[in-house]
Amino acid sequence: MSLEQLRHLLAETLGAVADAHAHSARAKDLLDDYRRVVVEVQAQAQPWLPAELARAVEQIDANHARLDTVRGLLTEYQSRL
C-alpha cells in the first residue's frame, strides 16, 4: 500500500467518523427535544377520568338535593306534631 492510498483511506475513515459524529449529535438533539416535550406535556396533563365518574358525582348531588328536601319535609312534619 502506498502512502497516497493510506492517506486516502485515512481521509475516508475520518469522513465516516465525522458523519457518525454528526448523526450521533442529531440523535442527541432529537432525544433532548423529546425529553423537553414529554416534561412539558406532563406538566400540563389533565388526568384521564372515566365519564362514569362525572355521572356518578352528578347522581350523588341529585340524591343529596332529594335528601335535603325529604329532611326539610320531615322536619316540618315533626314540628307540627
N, CA, C and O atoms as a MOPAC input file, in Angstrom:
PM7 MOZYME 1SCF
protein

 N      0.85700 1    -1.17000 1     0.00000 1
 C      0.00000 1     0.00000 1     0.00000 1
 C      0.89700 1     1.22500 1     0.00000 1
 O      1.84200 1     1.33400 1     0.78100 1
 N      0.58000 1     2.12000 1    -0.87800 1
 C      1.37300 1     3.34200 1    -0.98700 1
 C      0.94100 1     4.34900 1     0.06500 1
 O     -0.12900 1     4.23300 1     0.66200 1
 N      1.77800 1     5.31600 1     0.27400 1
 C      1.47500 1     6.39800 1     1.21500 1
 C      0.22800 1     7.15500 1     0.78400 1
 O     -0.58100 1     7.55000 1     1.62400 1
 N      0.06900 1     7.35900 1    -0.51200 1
 C     -1.10100 1     8.07000 1    -1.03000 1
 C     -2.38200 1     7.27800 1    -0.76600 1
 O     -3.40400 1     7.86800 1    -0.41400 1
 N     -2.34800 1     5.95700 1    -0.93000 1
 C     -3.51300 1     5.10900 1    -0.65800 1
 C     -3.87100 1     5.15900 1     0.82500 1
 O     -5.04300 1     5.23700 1     1.19300 1
 N     -2.85300 1     5.11300 1     1.65700 1
 C     -3.07700 1     5.17400 1     3.10800 1
 C     -3.72100 1     6.49800 1     3.49000 1
 O     -4.64600 1     6.53000 1     4.30200 1
 N     -3.23300 1     7.59700 1     2.90700 1
 C     -3.81600 1     8.90900 1     3.18300 1
 C     -5.27800 1     8.95300 1     2.70600 1
 O     -6.13400 1     9.51500 1     3.39000 1
 N     -5.55500 1     8.37900 1     1.57000 1
 C     -6.91200 1     8.34800 1     1.03100 1
 C     -7.83600 1     7.54700 1     1.95800 1
 O     -8.93600 1     8.00100 1     2.27200 1
 N     -7.40100 1     6.36300 1     2.39700 1
 C     -8.20600 1     5.53700 1     3.31100 1
 C     -8.41000 1     6.24400 1     4.64700 1
 O     -9.49500 1     6.19600 1     5.22600 1
 N     -7.37100 1     6.89300 1     5.12300 1
 C     -7.47800 1     7.63900 1     6.38200 1
 C     -8.47700 1     8.77900 1     6.24500 1
 O     -9.26200 1     9.02700 1     7.16000 1
 N     -8.45700 1     9.47800 1     5.11000 1
 C     -9.39800 1    10.57200 1     4.87500 1
 C    -10.82900 1    10.03700 1     4.81700 1
 O    -11.73800 1    10.65100 1     5.37500 1
 N    -11.03700 1     8.90900 1     4.15200 1
 C    -12.37000 1     8.29500 1     4.11000 1
 C    -12.83200 1     7.87600 1     5.50000 1
 O    -13.99300 1     8.07000 1     5.85900 1
 N    -11.93300 1     7.31000 1     6.26800 1
 C    -12.27100 1     6.88300 1     7.62800 1
 C    -12.62400 1     8.08300 1     8.49500 1
 O    -13.59500 1     8.05300 1     9.25100 1
 N    -11.81900 1     9.14600 1     8.37700 1
 C    -12.10600 1    10.36400 1     9.14300 1
 C    -13.44500 1    10.95600 1     8.71000 1
 O    -14.17900 1    11.47500 1     9.55100 1
 N    -13.77900 1    10.89200 1     7.44100 1
 C    -15.07500 1    11.36600 1     6.95300 1
 C    -16.21200 1    10.54200 1     7.52600 1
 O    -17.24300 1    11.08900 1     7.92000 1
 N    -16.03100 1     9.23200 1     7.57600 1
 C    -17.06300 1     8.35200 1     8.14800 1
 C    -17.23200 1     8.62900 1     9.63900 1
 O    -18.34900 1     8.63100 1    10.15500 1
 N    -16.10400 1     8.86600 1    10.33100 1
 C    -16.18700 1     9.19200 1    11.76100 1
 C    -16.91400 1    10.52400 1    11.94800 1
 O    -17.72200 1    10.66100 1    12.86600 1
 N    -16.63800 1    11.49800 1    11.09500 1
 C    -17.31400 1    12.79700 1    11.18800 1
 C    -18.80600 1    12.63600 1    10.91800 1
 O    -19.62600 1    13.25100 1    11.60000 1
 N    -19.16800 1    11.81100 1     9.92700 1
 C    -20.58400 1    11.54700 1     9.64500 1
 C    -21.26100 1    10.87800 1    10.83400 1
 O    -22.37000 1    11.24500 1    11.22100 1
 N    -20.58100 1     9.89800 1    11.40300 1
 C    -21.14400 1     9.19700 1    12.56500 1
 C    -21.33200 1    10.17400 1    13.72700 1
 O    -22.33600 1    10.11200 1    14.43800 1
 N    -20.38100 1    11.06100 1    13.91600 1
 C    -20.48400 1    12.05700 1    14.99500 1
 C    -21.66900 1    12.98600 1    14.74100 1
 O    -22.41500 1    13.31100 1    15.66400 1
 N    -21.84000 1    13.41300 1    13.49400 1
 C    -22.96100 1    14.30400 1    13.15100 1
 C    -24.29400 1    13.59900 1    13.38900 1
 O    -25.22800 1    14.19700 1    13.92300 1
 N    -24.38400 1    12.32800 1    12.99300 1
 C    -25.61700 1    11.56900 1    13.21700 1
 C    -25.88000 1    11.39400 1    14.71200 1
 O    -27.01800 1    11.48800 1    15.17000 1
 N    -24.81700 1    11.14000 1    15.45700 1
 C    -24.94700 1    10.98000 1    16.90100 1
 C    -25.39500 1    12.28500 1    17.56000 1
 O    -26.23000 1    12.27400 1    18.46400 1
 N    -24.84300 1    13.39600 1    17.10900 1
 C    -25.23800 1    14.70200 1    17.65500 1
 C    -26.69600 1    14.99600 1    17.33400 1
 O    -27.42300 1    15.53000 1    18.17200 1
 N    -27.12800 1    14.64900 1    16.11700 1
 C    -28.53600 1    14.86400 1    15.73400 1
 C    -29.45400 1    13.99300 1    16.59000 1
 O    -30.51000 1    14.44400 1    17.03300 1
 N    -29.04900 1    12.75100 1    16.81900 1
 C    -29.84700 1    11.85400 1    17.66200 1
 C    -29.96000 1    12.41900 1    19.08000 1
 O    -31.02800 1    12.36900 1    19.68900 1
 N    -28.86000 1    12.95200 1    19.59900 1
 C    -28.89400 1    13.54900 1    20.93600 1
 C    -29.82000 1    14.75900 1    20.96800 1
 O    -30.57800 1    14.93900 1    21.92100 1
 N    -29.76100 1    15.58600 1    19.93000 1
 C    -30.66500 1    16.74600 1    19.85300 1
 C    -32.12800 1    16.30100 1    19.83300 1
 O    -32.97200 1    16.88900 1    20.50900 1
 N    -32.42000 1    15.25600 1    19.05200 1
 C    -33.78900 1    14.74800 1    18.99500 1
 C    -34.23700 1    14.20500 1    20.34400 1
 O    -35.37700 1    14.42300 1    20.75500 1
 N    -33.35100 1    13.50200 1    21.03000 1
 C    -33.69800 1    12.98900 1    22.36200 1
 C    -33.91700 1    14.12100 1    23.35900 1
 O    -34.81500 1    14.05100 1    24.19800 1
 N    -33.09100 1    15.16500 1    23.26500 1
 C    -33.28900 1    16.33100 1    24.14100 1
 C    -34.63000 1    17.00300 1    23.85600 1
 O    -35.33200 1    17.40600 1    24.78300 1
 N    -34.99000 1    17.12300 1    22.56700 1
 C    -36.30000 1    17.68300 1    22.20500 1
 C    -37.42200 1    16.81600 1    22.75100 1
 O    -38.40200 1    17.32600 1    23.29500 1
 N    -37.27900 1    15.51500 1    22.60600 1
 C    -38.29200 1    14.57900 1    23.11100 1
 C    -38.44500 1    14.72800 1    24.62400 1
 O    -39.56500 1    14.79200 1    25.13100 1
 N    -37.33900 1    14.78200 1    25.33700 1
 C    -37.39300 1    14.94300 1    26.79600 1
 C    -38.12900 1    16.22100 1    27.16200 1
 O    -38.97100 1    16.22300 1    28.06000 1
 N    -37.80800 1    17.32200 1    26.45700 1
 C    -38.45400 1    18.61200 1    26.74400 1
 C    -39.95600 1    18.53200 1    26.50500 1
 O    -40.74400 1    19.00900 1    27.32100 1
 N    -40.35000 1    17.93100 1    25.39100 1
 C    -41.77200 1    17.81200 1    25.06800 1
 C    -42.49200 1    16.95900 1    26.10300 1
 O    -43.58300 1    17.31500 1    26.54900 1
 N    -41.89500 1    15.84100 1    26.48800 1
 C    -42.52900 1    14.96300 1    27.47800 1
 C    -42.70400 1    15.69500 1    28.80100 1
 O    -43.76600 1    15.61100 1    29.41900 1
 N    -41.69200 1    16.40100 1    29.23400 1
 C    -41.78500 1    17.13600 1    30.50300 1
 C    -42.85700 1    18.21700 1    30.42200 1
 O    -43.63500 1    18.38800 1    31.36100 1
 N    -42.90600 1    18.95000 1    29.30400 1
 C    -43.92600 1    19.99700 1    29.15000 1
 C    -45.33200 1    19.40700 1    29.12900 1
 O    -46.24300 1    19.95200 1    29.75200 1
 N    -45.51100 1    18.30900 1    28.42500 1
 C    -46.83200 1    17.68300 1    28.33400 1
 C    -47.25700 1    17.15500 1    29.69900 1
 O    -48.41400 1    17.30900 1    30.09000 1
 N    -46.34400 1    16.54300 1    30.41700 1
 C    -46.69800 1    16.02700 1    31.73900 1
 C    -47.04800 1    17.15100 1    32.69800 1
 O    -47.90700 1    16.98500 1    33.56400 1
 N    -46.39400 1    18.28600 1    32.55400 1
 C    -46.69000 1    19.41300 1    33.43200 1
 C    -48.08000 1    19.98100 1    33.16100 1
 O    -48.70700 1    20.54300 1    34.05900 1
 N    -48.56600 1    19.83500 1    31.91800 1
 C    -49.87000 1    20.38100 1    31.54300 1
 C    -50.95600 1    19.32400 1    31.52100 1
 O    -52.12400 1    19.64000 1    31.29500 1
 N    -50.59600 1    18.10400 1    31.74800 1
 C    -51.52700 1    16.99000 1    31.52200 1
 C    -52.75800 1    17.07600 1    32.41600 1
 O    -52.68400 1    17.41300 1    33.59800 1
 N    -53.86700 1    16.76300 1    31.81100 1
 C    -55.11300 1    16.61200 1    32.53300 1
 C    -55.28900 1    15.12100 1    32.78900 1
 O    -55.18700 1    14.31900 1    31.86000 1
 N    -55.54800 1    14.74600 1    34.01100 1
 C    -55.69800 1    13.31000 1    34.26100 1
 C    -56.92400 1    12.76700 1    33.54100 1
 O    -57.94400 1    13.44500 1    33.41700 1
 N    -56.80600 1    11.54500 1    33.07400 1
 C    -57.93200 1    10.89400 1    32.41600 1
 C    -58.88000 1    10.38400 1    33.49100 1
 O    -58.46100 1     9.69800 1    34.42300 1
 N    -60.12900 1    10.71500 1    33.36200 1
 C    -61.15400 1    10.24200 1    34.27900 1
 C    -62.27700 1     9.62600 1    33.46400 1
 O    -62.67300 1    10.17600 1    32.43700 1
 N    -62.79000 1     8.49600 1    33.90900 1
 C    -63.87700 1     7.88300 1    33.15700 1
 C    -65.12800 1     8.75300 1    33.20700 1
 O    -65.38000 1     9.44200 1    34.19500 1
 N    -65.91000 1     8.71200 1    32.12400 1
 C    -67.13800 1     9.50400 1    32.04700 1
 C    -68.11600 1     9.09700 1    33.14200 1
 O    -68.88900 1     9.92300 1    33.62700 1
 N    -68.08300 1     7.84800 1    33.52400 1
 C    -68.99300 1     7.35600 1    34.57500 1
 C    -68.76500 1     8.08300 1    35.89600 1
 O    -69.69500 1     8.23800 1    36.68600 1
 N    -67.54200 1     8.52700 1    36.13800 1
 C    -67.25400 1     9.22900 1    37.39200 1
 C    -68.04500 1    10.52700 1    37.46800 1
 O    -68.65300 1    10.81700 1    38.49900 1
 N    -68.04700 1    11.30900 1    36.40100 1
 C    -68.79800 1    12.57200 1    36.39500 1
 C    -70.28500 1    12.31100 1    36.57600 1
 O    -70.96000 1    13.02900 1    37.31300 1
 N    -70.79700 1    11.28400 1    35.90300 1
 C    -72.23300 1    10.96500 1    36.04600 1
 C    -72.54100 1    10.50800 1    37.46600 1
 O    -73.59200 1    10.84900 1    38.00900 1
 N    -71.65000 1     9.75100 1    38.06600 1
 C    -71.87400 1     9.29100 1    39.43700 1
 C    -71.89600 1    10.47400 1    40.40200 1
 O    -72.72900 1    10.52000 1    41.30800 1
 N    -70.99500 1    11.42100 1    40.21500 1
 C    -70.96900 1    12.61100 1    41.07500 1
 C    -72.24800 1    13.41900 1    40.89300 1
 O    -72.82600 1    13.89200 1    41.87200 1
 N    -72.69200 1    13.58200 1    39.65100 1
 C    -73.95100 1    14.29600 1    39.40200 1
 C    -75.11900 1    13.58300 1    40.07200 1
 O    -75.99000 1    14.23300 1    40.65000 1
 N    -75.14700 1    12.26900 1    40.00000 1
 C    -76.23000 1    11.49600 1    40.61600 1
 C    -76.20600 1    11.65000 1    42.13100 1
 O    -77.25900 1    11.78300 1    42.75500 1
 N    -75.03600 1    11.63400 1    42.71900 1
 C    -74.93100 1    11.81800 1    44.17300 1
 C    -75.41100 1    13.20700 1    44.56000 1
 O    -76.12100 1    13.36300 1    45.55400 1
 N    -75.02700 1    14.23300 1    43.77300 1
 C    -75.50300 1    15.59400 1    44.06100 1
 C    -77.02000 1    15.66700 1    43.96800 1
 O    -77.66500 1    16.31000 1    44.79600 1
 N    -77.59400 1    15.00800 1    42.96100 1
 C    -79.05200 1    14.99300 1    42.82500 1
 C    -79.68400 1    14.27600 1    44.01400 1
 O    -80.70300 1    14.72100 1    44.54200 1
 N    -79.08300 1    13.17400 1    44.43200 1
 C    -79.60500 1    12.44500 1    45.59300 1
 C    -79.51400 1    13.27900 1    46.85800 1
 O    -80.42000 1    13.24300 1    47.69000 1
 N    -78.42600 1    14.03400 1    47.01200 1
 C    -78.29400 1    14.91000 1    48.18000 1
 C    -79.39300 1    15.97000 1    48.18500 1
 O    -79.94600 1    16.28900 1    49.23700 1
 N    -79.70000 1    16.50300 1    47.03600 1
 C    -80.77000 1    17.50900 1    46.94400 1
 C    -82.10700 1    16.89000 1    47.35300 1
 O    -82.88700 1    17.50900 1    48.07700 1
 N    -82.36700 1    15.67800 1    46.89100 1
 C    -83.61600 1    14.99500 1    47.27600 1
 C    -83.64700 1    14.72700 1    48.77300 1
 O    -84.67200 1    14.92600 1    49.42300 1
 N    -82.53300 1    14.28000 1    49.31200 1
 C    -82.48000 1    14.00200 1    50.75100 1
 C    -82.68600 1    15.27500 1    51.56800 1
 O    -83.34800 1    15.25800 1    52.60500 1
 N    -82.10800 1    16.38400 1    51.08400 1
 C    -82.31600 1    17.66300 1    51.77100 1
 C    -83.79200 1    18.04100 1    51.75400 1
 O    -84.32000 1    18.54800 1    52.74400 1
 N    -84.45500 1    17.79400 1    50.62800 1
 C    -85.88700 1    18.07400 1    50.52600 1
 C    -86.66700 1    17.19100 1    51.49600 1
 O    -87.54500 1    17.67400 1    52.21100 1
 N    -86.35000 1    15.91700 1    51.52100 1
 C    -87.02900 1    14.97700 1    52.43700 1
 C    -86.78400 1    15.38000 1    53.87700 1
 O    -87.71100 1    15.37200 1    54.68700 1
 N    -85.54400 1    15.73500 1    54.21100 1
 C    -85.23100 1    16.14300 1    55.58100 1
 C    -86.03100 1    17.38700 1    55.95500 1
 O    -86.56300 1    17.48500 1    57.06100 1
 N    -86.11000 1    18.33700 1    55.02300 1
 C    -86.90100 1    19.55000 1    55.28600 1
 C    -88.36700 1    19.22000 1    55.51000 1
 O    -88.98500 1    19.76400 1    56.42600 1
 N    -88.94000 1    18.33700 1    54.69300 1
 C    -90.34700 1    17.95200 1    54.85500 1
 C    -90.57400 1    17.22500 1    56.16700 1
 O    -91.55400 1    17.48100 1    56.86700 1
 N    -89.66000 1    16.31300 1    56.50000 1
 C    -89.80500 1    15.56900 1    57.76600 1
 C    -89.65000 1    16.49100 1    58.97100 1
 O    -90.36600 1    16.34600 1    59.96200 1
 N    -88.71600 1    17.43800 1    58.88700 1
 C    -88.54500 1    18.37900 1    59.98800 1
 C    -89.78000 1    19.23900 1    60.16000 1
 O    -90.20300 1    19.51500 1    61.28300 1
 N    -90.35900 1    19.66200 1    59.04200 1
 C    -91.59100 1    20.44600 1    59.10700 1
 C    -92.72300 1    19.60800 1    59.68900 1
 O    -93.47300 1    20.09200 1    60.53800 1
 N    -92.85800 1    18.37100 1    59.25000 1
 C    -93.89000 1    17.49600 1    59.76300 1
 C    -93.70400 1    17.23000 1    61.25700 1
 O    -94.67100 1    17.20500 1    62.01800 1
 N    -92.45000 1    17.03300 1    61.66500 1
 C    -92.14200 1    16.79100 1    63.07800 1
 C    -92.51100 1    18.00200 1    63.92000 1
 O    -93.05100 1    17.85000 1    65.01600 1
 N    -92.22700 1    19.20300 1    63.42200 1
 C    -92.53900 1    20.38700 1    64.20400 1
 C    -94.04400 1    20.59600 1    64.34500 1
 O    -94.48400 1    21.24300 1    65.29500 1
 N    -94.84200 1    20.06400 1    63.41900 1
 C    -96.29300 1    20.17800 1    63.50200 1
 C    -96.86100 1    19.19500 1    64.50600 1
 O    -97.95100 1    19.39700 1    65.04000 1
 N    -96.11000 1    18.12300 1    64.76200 1
 C    -96.60500 1    17.14500 1    65.71900 1
 C    -96.50600 1    17.73300 1    67.08600 1
 O    -96.87000 1    17.08400 1    68.06600 1

